[in-house]
């Protein structure tokens, strides 16, 4: 993967506002990337809507 072509993002729970997952996506295809997704939150113990926030790797 070439440097500068991918962006890391952190998924935050919509209910408890805690970070649950870190992933990355291709910057060039940003229009196809999902901004909200239903995921399982281990703190809430249920499926909730998670929102994406762009971050640096490891943060």
DAPEFEN-V702939 format. One record per helix or strand. SS is the DSSP state (H for helix, E for strand). FROM is the first residue (numbers start at 1). TO is the last residue. If there is no record, write none. Layout:
BEGIN
ss=[SS	SS]
from=[FROM	FROM]
to=[TO	TO]
END
This chain:
BEGIN
ss=[E	E	H	E	E]
from=[6	19	27	36	46]
to=[13	26	32	41	55]
END
